[in-house]
Amino acid sequence: MALHPVVEQVTNRIIKRSRPSRAAYLAHLEAARIQGVQRGALSCTNLAHGFAAFPANDKLKLKEYKKPSVAIVSSYNDMLSAHQPFEYYPQVIKEAVREVDAVAQFAGGVPAMCDGVTQGQPGMELSLFSRDTIAMATAVAMSHNMFDAALYLGICDKIVPGLLIGALHFGHIPGIFVPGGPMTSGISNKEKAAVRQRYAKGEATREELLENESASYHGAGTCTFYGTANSNQMLMEMMGLHLPGSAFITPGTPLRDALTKAASHQAVKISQQGGEYMPIGRIVDEKSIVNAIVALHATGGSTNHTLHLVAIARAAGIVIDWNDFDELSKVVPSLTRIYPNGEADVNHFQAAGGPGFVIRELLDAGLAHEDVNTILGHGLRAHCREPFLGEDGRVVWRDVPAQSGDEAVLRPASNPFANNGGMVLVQGNLGRAVMKISAVKAEYHVVEAPAITFDSQEAFMDAYKAGKLNRDFVAVIRFQGPRANGMPELHALTPALSNLQDAGYKVAMVTDGRMSGASGKVPAAIHVSPEILAGGPLGLVRDGDLIRVNAITGELDALVPDEVWAGRSMATADLSKSHIGMGRELFAMFRTHSSPAEQGAATFPLPSPIETTVPLHEGAHVEEGQPGSDEDFLFRTQK
């Protein structure tokens, strides 16, 4: 199937837009590759420190310099159910790499916070910035320059993006992402949401709510709804950074352990010593980023990736924007119905065909690039498979079934749930914002109602509990951007807004903050950019202004006469409470230096050319099709 013209057009535009920064990134990567891992150049004291605690046989292998050393970078903690299984992974990995005559070291841990715990709490104001903190922690782990490949252990919301951003700053080193899998299914998501709404109305006790939540989040593994954590896993599959089909295999099973061992073996194989060298900076390129956006739309994934994918791409010298997301969303069909876009969870999705089915359908429909690098070599088609346990206890892969196991959950591209990806760009005199409408009923795609402004989610909930919101309105929740307070998710407002909508009121939210990756049935224009502290026009909205949120035409406007709008002064708010306590003082640098939401709310710059004393193998200019470029690397690896 020929590539869809819109996919081709968007890809070419990204390649052209990114040429200077991508060329600089590849020049850095090539210089680092030539310089190589520095174990052989370390002083005896340096090296002795590096393997002092190693078992004797592993120490001997490192002394030879020719045996691959694999870094383990883990986000383990046992507060996150998704990350608790990582506790025993290092030992499994170390034993597995010894089987292929290599060694592995636990290079470092990265922080891992749970948005489910911090939702609606002060700690949520650290959540987005934890992504770049994780990237920096990854860089610290890899900075010892002892490693030939890396295994990155992470699953949840900011953790996979942070690990990948950090890994891309060591883009010459091969890397594989190793998931832990989802928890088994608990009570239905519909039942969970119903009790939450009853509690918001005061009709359910706290004891009932806790019992309900505990029946949903009940064991080790990732939460089973399709929020940011599971969107991360789908994107790692689509970008070829997982072993095929490894995302949604439950923890504590023989197949899960076999996949971890297989990932360890593959990391050795794609190191320079392993003979199938495939650095991570050559896997993540313009085409793989487009593939990730396509998969996000096809599966109704998290709105948080309109930030995270932008930041990931930026780390690899690639520049994308919300126009790219919007144009692709118009042509990519919706192939799944997973909560909050349906009633199924990711275990049902996996049973129906899983990621491999989605990847195959997108490739066959010409909606994704097949000619990309992955951890298996070249070509995404190899990832249209699912894993099984062989008789010898090792993983075997089989092609995914031709037919979906359940078309209520997963459909082919020829018979989608919708002809678009359900994520739209809205813009107007209030700025630019993202809307996820895949879970929003059609009658709510357009809301025109008076504004009620709030400077915090607490202020909104106070008004709701006081019965002041029983009417049509657009909640304009301001001062929630990265520079203001770290851009927290406002998902705690979902039950209240859902109750008002269910009561027959036309309601919507407009905010420079975020919603959850599980954004649901209430229309919400989020990530409004620029935010107020960057001069954004949300600061000009006044109570009673008529606001139009139109997901069909892409409008986001205050229907205020131009002369009135131009004469207004910017609203102000006391943000000191969001800057003190719960460690928020430590993140002042992040708030000050964060880029706008559409640039990923990132705190690091795009790659730029630098003087280097390390000669590149053919020439310092890394242009398209020239030595050092992605095309040249592809030619050399295929040859």
TIKE-400736 format. One line per 5 residues: their letters; for each residue x, y, z of C-alpha. Coordinates in nm, 4 decimals, padded with zeros to 6 digits. Each point is the difference from the previous one (the first is absolute). Example, Ala and Ser with C-alpha at 12.3 -4.5 7.8 and 13.67 -1.06 7.14 Angstrom:
REM residues 2
as = 01.2300/-00.4500/00.7800  00.1370/00.3440/-00.0660
REM end
This chain:
REM residues 639
malhp = 00.0000/00.0000/00.0000  00.1360/00.3411/-00.0994  00.0569/00.2442/00.2835  -00.2991/00.2244/00.0685  00.0675/00.3437/-00.1555
vveqv = -00.0703/00.1874/00.3252  00.2383/-00.2246/00.1958  00.2625/00.0560/-00.2690  -00.0620/00.3755/-00.0070  00.0222/00.0388/00.3784
tnrii = 00.3150/-00.2138/00.0128  00.1726/00.2007/-00.2722  -00.0922/00.3243/00.1734  00.1461/-00.1262/00.3280  00.3197/-00.1127/-00.1749
krsrp = 00.0403/00.3412/-00.1634  -00.0828/00.1921/00.3178  00.2379/-00.2126/00.2066  00.2960/-00.0084/-00.2381  00.2368/00.2335/00.1921
sraay = -00.0655/-00.1471/00.3449  -00.0154/-00.3616/-00.1199  00.3289/00.0455/-00.1866  00.1573/00.1394/00.3173  -00.1370/-00.2935/00.2015
lahle = 00.1383/-00.2565/-00.2457  00.3376/00.1744/00.0002  00.0129/-00.0292/00.3792  -00.1067/-00.3637/-00.0222  00.2598/-00.0850/-00.2612
aariq = 00.2772/00.1722/00.1916  -00.0926/-00.1952/00.3129  -00.0150/-00.3246/-00.1971  00.3492/00.0510/-00.1405  00.1363/00.0944/00.3386
gvqrg = -00.1547/-00.3148/00.1383  -00.0562/-00.1272/00.3511  00.2902/00.1137/00.2122  00.0622/-00.3017/00.2209  00.3254/-00.0548/-00.1849
alsct = 00.1007/00.3629/00.0492  -00.0913/00.0257/00.3665  00.2810/00.0126/00.2460  00.0563/-00.3106/00.2080  -00.1472/00.1816/00.2987
nlahg = -00.3112/00.0972/-00.1987  -00.0513/-00.3507/-00.1292  00.0636/-00.1634/00.3369  -00.2730/00.2175/00.1481  -00.2289/-00.1017/-00.2852
faafp = 00.0077/-00.3731/00.0694  00.1248/-00.0224/00.3598  -00.3131/-00.1800/00.1207  -00.0333/-00.2266/-00.3052  00.0144/-00.3784/00.0315
andkl = 00.3451/-00.1286/-00.1007  -00.1047/-00.1465/-00.3361  -00.1870/00.3145/-00.1017  00.3002/00.2074/00.1035  00.2244/-00.2052/-00.2275
klkey = -00.2311/00.0599/-00.2950  00.0066/00.3755/00.0548  00.3784/-00.0019/00.0259  00.0133/-00.1473/-00.3503  -00.1872/00.3066/-00.1331
kkpsv = -00.1421/-00.2020/-00.2907  -00.2978/-00.1460/00.1848  -00.3164/00.2094/-00.0055  -00.1107/00.1683/00.3198  -00.3729/00.0674/00.0283
aivss = -00.1332/00.2792/00.2200  -00.3194/-00.0511/00.1959  -00.1849/00.3258/00.0645  -00.3084/-00.0644/00.2089  -00.2945/00.1936/00.1364
yndml = -00.0771/-00.2671/00.2592  -00.1862/00.0879/00.3125  -00.2636/-00.2049/00.1744  -00.2488/00.2816/00.0479  -00.0854/-00.0038/-00.3714
sahqp = -00.1823/-00.3223/-00.0751  00.1302/00.0129/-00.3577  00.3615/00.0250/00.1128  -00.0037/-00.2407/00.2928  00.0809/-00.2999/-00.2269
feyyp = 00.3277/00.1678/-00.0991  00.1391/-00.0911/00.3426  00.1382/-00.3325/-00.1221  00.0727/00.0936/-00.3646  00.3693/00.0904/00.0523
qvike = 00.0845/-00.3512/00.1149  -00.1904/-00.1531/-00.2930  00.1811/00.2336/-00.2405  00.3459/-00.0643/00.1444  -00.0445/-00.3752/-00.0293
avrev = -00.1391/00.0323/-00.3522  00.2884/00.2084/-00.1370  00.2528/-00.2421/00.1510  -00.1617/-00.2666/-00.2178  00.1201/00.1930/-00.3065
davaq = 00.3468/00.0758/00.1380  -00.0640/00.3568/00.1156  -00.0475/00.1817/00.3287  -00.2628/00.2345/00.1401  00.0144/00.2599/00.2739
faggv = -00.2739/00.1909/00.1754  00.1084/00.3419/-00.1250  -00.2523/00.2116/00.1857  -00.3525/00.0548/00.1168  -00.2330/00.2797/-00.1016
pamcd = -00.2899/00.1489/00.1974  -00.3467/-00.1298/-00.0729  -00.3046/00.1765/00.1353  -00.3570/-00.1200/-00.0308  -00.2488/00.2471/-00.1441
gvtqg = -00.2762/-00.2157/00.1443  00.1266/00.0763/00.3505  00.0689/00.3701/-00.0587  -00.3131/00.0784/-00.2063  -00.1611/00.3121/00.1468
qpgme = 00.2821/00.0339/00.2557  00.2931/00.2464/00.0220  00.2412/-00.2719/-00.1120  -00.1644/00.0005/-00.3442  00.1729/00.3330/-00.0611
lslfs = 00.3297/-00.1917/-00.0170  -00.1359/-00.2614/-00.2385  00.0770/00.1492/-00.3402  00.3419/00.1216/00.1097  00.0811/-00.3483/00.1252
rdtia = 00.0323/-00.0942/-00.3686  00.3040/00.2205/-00.0531  00.1325/-00.0964/00.3428  -00.0148/-00.3646/-00.1113  00.1814/00.0918/-00.3212
matav = 00.2769/00.1620/00.2033  00.0169/-00.2975/00.2370  00.0336/-00.2262/-00.3046  00.2883/00.2153/-00.1218  00.1685/-00.0301/00.3395
amshn = -00.0372/-00.3785/-00.0141  00.1521/-00.0177/-00.3481  00.2708/00.2628/00.0608  00.2565/-00.2494/00.1322  00.0712/-00.0947/-00.3624
mfdaa = 00.0292/-00.3667/00.0860  -00.2804/-00.1383/-00.2150  -00.0514/-00.1422/-00.3485  -00.3795/-00.0371/00.0198  -00.2792/00.0764/00.2428
lylgi = -00.3260/-00.1438/00.1252  -00.2472/00.2637/00.1156  -00.2597/-00.1188/00.2512  -00.3066/00.2229/00.0136  -00.3711/00.0134/-00.0723
cdkiv = -00.1972/00.2890/00.1433  -00.0941/00.3503/-00.0958  00.3118/00.2215/00.0076  00.2409/-00.2878/00.0507  00.0225/-00.1515/-00.3471
pglli = 00.0223/00.3436/-00.1674  00.2689/00.1058/00.2508  00.2001/-00.3207/-00.0494  -00.0232/00.0351/-00.3774  00.1050/00.3651/00.0052
galhf = 00.2999/-00.0964/00.2140  00.0815/-00.2976/-00.2230  -00.0087/00.2195/-00.3110  00.2673/00.2218/00.1519  00.2137/-00.3144/-00.0142
ghipg = -00.1335/-00.0753/-00.3456  00.3091/-00.1910/-00.1133  -00.0719/-00.2702/00.2586  -00.2534/-00.2711/-00.0910  -00.2946/-00.0123/00.2374
ifvpg = -00.3046/-00.2183/00.0544  -00.3046/00.0848/00.2120  -00.1129/-00.2774/00.2326  -00.3596/00.0139/00.1280  -00.1572/-00.1735/00.2976
gpmts = -00.3525/-00.0539/-00.1291  -00.3511/00.0837/00.1227  -00.1687/-00.1279/00.3133  -00.2776/-00.2495/-00.0533  -00.3473/00.1433/-00.0558
gisnk = -00.2007/00.1124/00.3019  -00.3473/00.1514/00.0110  -00.1236/00.1623/-00.3193  00.1087/00.3539/-00.0794  -00.3659/00.0989/-00.0426
ekaav = -00.0759/-00.1121/00.3562  00.3066/00.1811/00.1328  -00.0998/00.3272/-00.1693  -00.3592/-00.0271/00.1263  00.1066/-00.0247/00.3654
rqrya = 00.2370/00.2959/-00.0462  -00.2870/00.2122/-00.1298  -00.2253/-00.1110/00.2861  00.2703/00.0981/00.2487  00.0356/00.3431/-00.1631
kgeat = -00.3757/00.0476/00.0532  00.0297/-00.1101/00.3629  -00.2020/-00.3144/-00.0696  00.2805/-00.2476/00.0798  00.2116/-00.0150/00.3135
reell = 00.3772/00.0201/00.0038  00.0067/-00.3642/00.1120  -00.2028/-00.1019/-00.3057  00.2281/00.2036/-00.2248  00.3158/-00.1564/00.1425
enesa = -00.1454/-00.3496/-00.0355  -00.0876/00.0803/-00.3611  00.3445/00.1375/-00.0815  00.1725/-00.2937/00.1701  -00.2012/-00.2443/-00.2106
syhga = 00.1234/00.1812/-00.3101  00.3639/00.0550/00.0994  00.0566/-00.3307/00.1718  00.3415/-00.1476/-00.0772  00.3404/00.0286/-00.1650
gtctf = 00.0085/00.1407/-00.3515  -00.1092/00.3013/-00.1967  -00.3470/00.1474/00.0468  -00.2114/-00.1621/-00.2694  -00.1743/00.3055/-00.1474
ygtan = 00.1474/00.1604/-00.3107  00.1629/00.3055/00.1520  00.3500/00.1353/-00.0416  00.1769/-00.3058/00.1437  -00.1545/-00.2427/-00.2463
snqml = 00.0243/00.2544/-00.2819  00.3738/00.0053/00.0752  00.0106/-00.3756/-00.0466  -00.1851/00.0119/-00.3315  00.2357/00.2681/-00.1300
memmg = 00.3102/-00.1969/00.1007  -00.1408/-00.2910/-00.2013  -00.0718/00.2232/-00.3007  00.3470/00.1586/00.0145  00.1680/-00.3395/00.0094
lhlpg = 00.1536/00.0538/00.3440  -00.1690/-00.3037/00.1594  00.0332/-00.3607/-00.0945  -00.3163/-00.0638/-00.2029  -00.3159/-00.0410/00.2036
safit = 00.1674/00.0337/00.3373  -00.2026/00.2979/00.1257  -00.3086/-00.1707/00.1401  00.1186/-00.3332/00.1398  -00.0910/-00.0129/00.3692
pgtpl = 00.2714/-00.0027/00.2710  00.1126/-00.3088/00.1846  -00.0592/-00.2384/-00.2900  00.2551/-00.2261/-00.1740  -00.0536/00.1866/-00.3286
rdalt = 00.0689/00.3338/00.1679  00.3331/-00.1300/00.1350  00.0886/-00.1581/-00.3341  -00.0569/00.3356/-00.1733  00.2314/00.1734/00.2473
kaash = 00.2710/-00.2581/-00.0705  -00.0519/00.0349/-00.3755  00.0313/00.3803/00.0261  00.3280/-00.0479/00.1882  00.1355/-00.2255/-00.2748
qavki = -00.1114/00.2439/-00.2694  00.1725/00.2919/00.1737  00.3302/-00.1875/-00.0252  -00.0671/-00.0887/-00.3637  -00.0541/00.3637/-00.1060
sqqgg = 00.3073/00.1313/00.1816  00.3022/00.0748/-00.2181  00.1697/-00.3164/00.1213  -00.3152/-00.2018/-00.0713  00.0233/00.0480/-00.3746
eympi = -00.3455/00.1507/-00.0593  00.0668/00.3528/00.1232  -00.3166/00.2077/00.0272  00.0298/00.3164/00.2107  -00.3179/00.1463/00.1408
grivd = 00.0626/00.3374/-00.1642  -00.0339/-00.1695/-00.3394  -00.3259/-00.1703/00.0944  -00.1726/00.3194/00.1113  -00.0142/00.2081/-00.3168
eksiv = -00.2602/00.2088/-00.1801  -00.1843/-00.3038/-00.1391  -00.0174/-00.1809/00.3322  -00.1333/00.3148/00.1678  -00.2735/00.0241/-00.2637
naiva = -00.0764/-00.3687/00.0577  -00.0360/00.0713/00.3713  -00.2475/00.2834/-00.0623  -00.1969/-00.2253/-00.2352  -00.0171/-00.2794/00.2602
lhatg = -00.1069/00.2507/00.2660  -00.2953/00.1044/-00.2147  -00.0921/-00.3504/-00.1136  -00.0300/-00.1185/00.3603  -00.1556/00.3107/00.1592
gstnh = 00.3090/00.0606/00.2103  00.0907/00.2539/00.2633  -00.0089/00.3744/-00.0618  00.3168/00.0203/00.2109  00.1884/-00.1181/-00.3069
tlhlv = -00.0695/00.3299/-00.1741  00.2659/00.1124/00.2504  00.2147/-00.3112/00.0430  00.0405/-00.0976/-00.3661  00.0973/00.3595/-00.0755
aiara = 00.2668/-00.0139/00.2723  00.1229/-00.3457/-00.1074  00.0302/00.1159/-00.3594  00.1814/00.3135/00.1152  00.2608/-00.2127/00.1796
agivi = 00.0789/-00.1652/-00.3350  00.0162/00.3308/-00.1861  -00.3479/-00.0373/-00.1507  -00.2540/00.2837/00.0064  -00.3712/-00.0814/00.0029
dwndf = -00.3025/00.2091/00.0908  -00.3723/-00.0330/00.0592  -00.0787/00.0632/-00.3677  00.1734/-00.3321/-00.0708  -00.2156/-00.1774/00.2584
delsk = -00.3148/00.1657/-00.1343  00.0584/-00.0824/-00.3657  00.0844/-00.3615/00.0746  -00.3024/-00.0363/00.2269  -00.2272/00.0936/-00.2897
vvpsl = 00.1124/-00.3001/-00.2091  00.0867/-00.2663/00.2581  -00.2997/-00.2183/00.0901  -00.0853/-00.1012/00.3550  00.0624/-00.3751/00.0328
triyp = -00.0556/-00.0585/00.3716  -00.2550/00.0506/00.2729  00.1887/-00.0106/00.3286  -00.1081/00.1925/00.3096  -00.0555/00.2972/00.0116
ngead = -00.0892/-00.0274/-00.3698  -00.1883/-00.3246/00.0644  -00.0681/-00.2484/00.2772  00.2825/-00.2499/-00.0650  00.3392/00.0106/00.1699
vnhfq = 00.3461/-00.0727/-00.1406  -00.0236/-00.3687/00.0892  -00.3055/-00.0243/-00.2254  00.1925/00.1918/-00.2675  00.2924/-00.2415/00.0250
aaggp = -00.2323/-00.3007/-00.0244  -00.1676/00.1482/-00.3091  00.3296/00.0355/-00.1883  00.2011/00.2659/00.1815  00.2674/00.2355/-00.1317
gfvir = 00.1168/-00.2294/-00.2798  -00.3480/00.0018/-00.1527  -00.0117/00.3811/00.0076  00.3472/00.0311/-00.1529  -00.0839/-00.2404/-00.2815
ellda = -00.3279/00.1755/-00.0790  00.1690/00.3403/-00.0131  00.2779/-00.1296/-00.2243  -00.2425/-00.1779/-00.2323  -00.2130/00.3147/-00.0257
glahe = 00.3026/00.2134/-00.0947  -00.0325/00.2046/00.3173  00.3417/-00.0796/00.1496  00.3591/-00.0188/-00.1184  00.1278/-00.3545/-00.0344
dvnti = 00.3566/00.1039/-00.0959  00.1228/00.0891/00.3484  00.2663/-00.1402/00.2302  -00.1047/-00.1973/00.3075  00.1809/-00.1986/00.2666
lghgl = -00.0401/-00.3012/-00.2330  00.1725/00.1712/-00.2923  -00.1738/00.1681/-00.2916  -00.3709/-00.0151/-00.0684  -00.3045/00.0394/00.2230
rahcr = -00.1744/-00.3044/-00.1484  00.1962/-00.2233/00.2410  -00.2011/00.1555/00.2840  -00.3362/-00.1239/-00.1294  00.0368/-00.3070/00.2185
epflg = -00.0918/-00.1204/00.3456  00.2073/-00.2024/00.2475  -00.0635/-00.3489/00.1333  00.1932/-00.2302/00.2281  00.1836/-00.2762/-00.1868
edgrv = 00.0513/-00.3524/00.1264  00.3550/00.0884/00.1060  -00.1242/00.2940/00.2103  00.1210/00.2579/-00.2502  -00.2134/00.2491/-00.1911
vwrdv = -00.1326/-00.0857/-00.3426  -00.1839/00.2502/-00.2160  -00.2926/-00.0591/-00.2302  -00.1765/00.2308/-00.2415  -00.3041/00.1652/00.1528
paqsg = -00.3334/-00.1486/-00.1117  -00.1546/00.1214/-00.3221  -00.3254/00.0796/00.1809  -00.0611/00.1904/00.3219  -00.0953/-00.2175/00.2924
deavl = -00.2674/00.2513/00.1011  -00.1172/00.2753/-00.2341  -00.1672/00.1781/00.2928  00.3556/00.0759/00.1194  00.2280/-00.0131/-00.3042
rpasn = -00.0827/00.0417/-00.3672  00.1824/-00.0093/-00.3336  00.0721/00.3233/-00.1847  -00.2636/-00.1006/-00.2571  -00.2726/00.0144/00.2660
pfann = 00.1061/00.2546/00.2629  -00.1991/00.1390/00.2889  00.0512/00.3480/-00.1472  00.1742/00.1459/-00.3020  00.2160/00.2308/00.2077
ggmvl = 00.2290/-00.0226/00.2998  -00.2172/00.2012/00.2363  00.2584/00.2639/00.0901  -00.0357/00.3512/-00.1393  00.1746/00.3354/00.0100
vqgnl = -00.2224/00.2926/00.0969  00.1188/00.3577/-00.0285  -00.1174/00.3573/00.0013  00.0285/00.3117/00.2133  00.0507/-00.2201/00.3081
gravm = 00.3114/-00.1643/-00.1466  00.0677/-00.3520/-00.1250  -00.1150/-00.3098/00.1854  -00.0521/-00.3742/-00.0318  -00.3317/-00.1824/00.0321
kisav = -00.0563/-00.3734/00.0259  -00.3499/-00.0759/-00.1255  00.0147/-00.3764/-00.0509  -00.1888/-00.0534/00.3276  -00.2226/00.3099/-00.0346
kaeyh = -00.3494/-00.0447/-00.1442  -00.0642/00.1898/-00.3234  -00.2585/00.2300/00.1602  00.2748/00.1405/00.2240  00.2532/00.0715/-00.2743
vveap = -00.1203/00.3608/-00.0080  -00.0565/00.1951/00.3201  -00.0821/00.3703/00.0107  -00.0612/00.1297/00.3498  00.1024/00.2738/00.2478
aitfd = 00.3417/-00.0224/00.1599  00.0545/-00.0549/00.3697  00.3643/00.0590/00.0866  00.1952/-00.1864/00.2658  00.3629/00.0376/00.1002
sqeaf = 00.0243/-00.3464/00.1539  -00.1771/-00.3339/-00.0054  -00.0783/00.0463/00.3697  -00.1965/00.3147/-00.0848  -00.1978/-00.1966/-00.2577
mdayk = -00.0855/-00.2754/00.2480  -00.1041/00.2535/00.2634  -00.2479/00.1517/-00.2474  -00.1248/-00.3439/-00.1019  -00.0606/-00.1123/00.3584
agkln = -00.1777/00.3275/00.0727  -00.2462/-00.0687/-00.2853  00.1115/00.3030/-00.2019  00.0667/-00.1903/-00.3239  -00.3440/-00.1383/-00.0809
rdfva = -00.0229/00.1726/-00.3382  00.1578/00.0124/-00.3445  00.3561/00.1322/00.0203  00.3580/-00.0348/-00.1184  00.2438/-00.0431/00.2873
virfq = 00.3097/00.2060/-00.0807  00.2634/-00.1336/00.2369  00.2987/00.2312/-00.0179  00.3573/00.0158/00.1282  00.0488/-00.3743/-00.0483
gpran = 00.2820/00.0145/-00.2576  00.3562/-00.1232/00.0530  00.1341/00.3430/00.0927  -00.2820/00.0660/00.2458  -00.0138/-00.3190/00.2056
gmpel = 00.1514/-00.2867/-00.1997  -00.3084/-00.0759/-00.2114  -00.1805/-00.2530/00.2210  -00.2661/-00.2350/-00.1272  -00.3521/00.1092/00.0907
haltp = -00.1545/-00.3450/-00.0214  -00.1395/00.0311/00.3529  -00.2605/00.2360/-00.1493  -00.1329/-00.2653/-00.2395  -00.2670/-00.1521/00.2295
alsnl = -00.1475/00.3409/00.0832  -00.0067/00.1133/-00.3633  -00.1464/-00.3356/-00.1032  -00.2805/00.0379/00.2536  -00.0857/00.3452/-00.1311
qdagy = -00.0017/-00.1269/-00.3586  -00.2153/-00.2985/00.0972  -00.2432/00.2434/00.1672  -00.0624/00.1568/-00.3411  00.2267/00.3032/00.0180
kvamv = 00.2309/00.0932/-00.2866  00.3442/00.0161/00.1583  00.3579/00.0088/-00.1233  00.3441/00.0741/00.1361  00.2651/00.2318/-00.1422
tdgrm = 00.3356/-00.0023/00.1762  00.3720/00.0511/-00.0425  00.0406/-00.3066/00.2216  -00.0271/-00.3692/-00.0842  -00.2694/-00.2597/00.0325
sgasg = 00.0706/-00.3643/00.0720  00.1159/-00.2368/-00.2697  -00.3397/-00.1565/00.0690  -00.1857/00.3183/-00.1006  -00.3615/-00.0980/-00.0392
kvpaa = -00.3441/00.1143/-00.1010  00.0092/00.3729/00.0838  00.1315/00.2295/-00.2774  00.3262/00.1587/00.1103  00.2329/00.2334/-00.1895
ihvsp = 00.3271/-00.0559/00.1825  00.3667/00.1023/-00.0146  -00.1126/00.3463/-00.1156  00.3117/00.1646/-00.1360  00.1426/00.2478/00.0646
eilag = -00.0789/-00.0169/00.3697  -00.0855/00.3159/00.1912  00.3509/00.0456/00.1418  00.1286/00.0037/-00.3587  -00.2552/00.2651/-00.0971
gplgl = -00.2765/-00.2437/-00.0888  -00.3508/00.1410/-00.0577  -00.1749/-00.2190/00.2598  00.0957/00.2809/00.2365  -00.2392/00.2313/-00.1858
vrdgd = -00.3113/-00.2118/00.0588  -00.2572/00.1351/00.2449  -00.2963/-00.1746/00.1626  -00.3010/00.0120/-00.2324  00.1962/00.0194/-00.3259
lirvn = -00.1588/-00.2274/-00.2580  00.2526/-00.2752/-00.0852  -00.0220/-00.2157/-00.3107  00.1717/-00.3406/00.0036  -00.0594/-00.1658/-00.3351
aitge = 00.1786/-00.3288/-00.0642  -00.1578/-00.0267/-00.3460  00.1310/00.3286/-00.1428  00.3008/00.0245/00.2305  -00.1099/00.3250/00.1678
ldalv = 00.1042/00.1184/00.3460  -00.1281/00.3522/00.0447  -00.1290/00.2503/00.2492  -00.2904/00.1714/-00.1809  00.0970/00.3434/00.1244
pdevw = 00.0131/00.3145/-00.2184  00.3533/00.0682/-00.1215  00.0140/00.3447/00.1560  -00.1075/-00.1368/00.3391  00.2494/-00.2858/-00.0240
agrsm = 00.2843/00.2334/-00.0947  -00.0727/00.2307/00.2922  00.0220/-00.2626/00.2713  00.2900/-00.0500/00.2360  00.1495/-00.3400/00.0779
atadl = -00.1356/-00.1816/00.3048  00.2373/-00.0678/00.2877  00.0040/-00.2615/00.2735  00.2015/-00.0743/00.3117  00.1909/-00.3164/-00.0949
skshi = 00.2217/-00.0144/00.3076  -00.1941/-00.2928/00.1467  00.0958/-00.2063/-00.3048  00.3692/00.0836/00.0389  00.0531/-00.0964/00.3635
gmgre = -00.0338/-00.3341/00.1752  00.0021/-00.3605/-00.1224  00.3422/00.0657/-00.1492  -00.1325/00.2477/-00.2533  00.2695/00.2534/00.0938
lfamf = 00.2555/-00.2336/-00.1610  -00.1750/00.0265/-00.3354  00.0173/00.3777/-00.0389  00.2574/-00.0428/-00.2773  -00.2397/-00.2210/-00.1951
rthss = -00.2843/00.2501/00.0275  00.2272/00.2822/-00.1133  00.1504/-00.1806/-00.2986  -00.2878/-00.2128/-00.1279  -00.0811/00.0335/-00.3682
paeqg = -00.3629/00.0527/-00.1086  -00.2323/-00.2999/00.0033  00.0093/-00.0342/-00.3780  00.3786/-00.0326/00.0243  -00.0364/-00.2817/00.2490
aatfp = 00.0206/00.2046/00.3230  00.3654/-00.1009/-00.0126  00.2933/00.1416/00.1943  00.2743/-00.1065/-00.2427  00.1004/00.1551/-00.3355
lpspi = -00.0066/-00.1427/-00.3488  00.3339/-00.1451/-00.1140  00.2250/00.2589/-00.1607  00.3267/-00.0258/-00.1913  00.3204/00.0064/00.2066
ettvp = 00.3677/-00.0029/-00.0731  00.1351/-00.3521/00.0368  00.3531/-00.1336/-00.0023  -00.1281/-00.3468/-00.0876  00.0028/-00.0450/-00.3804
lhega = -00.3094/-00.1405/-00.1626  00.0646/-00.2922/-00.2308  -00.0749/00.1826/-00.3279  -00.0967/00.3572/00.0760  -00.1189/00.2282/00.2738
hveeg = -00.3125/00.1108/-00.1841  -00.2796/-00.2455/00.0638  -00.2482/00.0741/-00.2766  -00.2709/-00.2263/-00.1368  00.1627/-00.2914/-00.1840
qpgsd = 00.3503/00.0994/00.1119  00.2385/-00.1997/00.2209  -00.1199/00.0028/00.3586  -00.3610/00.0594/-00.0998  -00.2823/-00.2434/00.0650
edflf = 00.0045/-00.1024/-00.3676  00.3739/-00.0689/00.0061  -00.0318/-00.1999/00.3220  -00.2805/-00.2049/-00.1538  00.2126/-00.0710/-00.3080
rtqk = 00.2972/-00.1109/00.2113  -00.2068/-00.2245/00.2303  -00.1872/-00.1667/-00.2875  00.3226/-00.0539/-00.1899
REM end
